[in-house]
Amino acid sequence: MENQVIFDREHNHYQLNRVGWNKDLRIFGCVLHLDIKDEKVWIQYDGTEDWIADELVELGVPKEDIVLGFHPANKRQYTGFAVS
């Protein structure tokens, strides 16, 4: 099993994928997907054990600069993070 880190700096897309085999079963999946849009970090998917939004806050990124893009727009107001 291996991790693949994908950086698309031109379009500000960043992913971490797991790829490999478990016997005869193919494993492929996105672990983390982040985008930078309008100077905000959009978390499109977070399959990590340690929630990446909390880690970003601990590193000094303000909550108003983090959007939980995996939540519907009408629910984001309840997350404590940016809505867009």
CORVEN-V994966 format. One record per residue. N is the residue number from 1. RES is the residue in three letters. OMEGA is omega in whole degrees, 0 to 359 (none if undefined). Layout:
N/RES/OMEGA ; N/RES/OMEGA
This chain:
1/MET/178 ; 2/GLU/173 ; 3/ASN/174 ; 4/GLN/178 ; 5/VAL/184 ; 6/ILE/178 ; 7/PHE/171 ; 8/ASP/184 ; 9/ARG/179 ; 10/GLU/182 ; 11/HIS/178 ; 12/ASN/175 ; 13/HIS/183 ; 14/TYR/182 ; 15/GLN/169 ; 16/LEU/181 ; 17/ASN/171 ; 18/ARG/184 ; 19/VAL/176 ; 20/GLY/182 ; 21/TRP/169 ; 22/ASN/189 ; 23/LYS/181 ; 24/ASP/182 ; 25/LEU/178 ; 26/ARG/178 ; 27/ILE/174 ; 28/PHE/178 ; 29/GLY/177 ; 30/CYS/176 ; 31/VAL/184 ; 32/LEU/177 ; 33/HIS/178 ; 34/LEU/172 ; 35/ASP/170 ; 36/ILE/179 ; 37/LYS/178 ; 38/ASP/177 ; 39/GLU/177 ; 40/LYS/176 ; 41/VAL/176 ; 42/TRP/176 ; 43/ILE/183 ; 44/GLN/178 ; 45/TYR/177 ; 46/ASP/177 ; 47/GLY/181 ; 48/THR/176 ; 49/GLU/179 ; 50/ASP/187 ; 51/TRP/186 ; 52/ILE/179 ; 53/ALA/178 ; 54/ASP/179 ; 55/GLU/178 ; 56/LEU/178 ; 57/VAL/178 ; 58/GLU/179 ; 59/LEU/175 ; 60/GLY/177 ; 61/VAL/180 ; 62/PRO/180 ; 63/LYS/180 ; 64/GLU/176 ; 65/ASP/180 ; 66/ILE/178 ; 67/VAL/175 ; 68/LEU/186 ; 69/GLY/179 ; 70/PHE/174 ; 71/HIS/175 ; 72/PRO/183 ; 73/ALA/183 ; 74/ASN/179 ; 75/LYS/186 ; 76/ARG/181 ; 77/GLN/182 ; 78/TYR/186 ; 79/THR/186 ; 80/GLY/178 ; 81/PHE/181 ; 82/ALA/179 ; 83/VAL/176 ; 84/SER/none
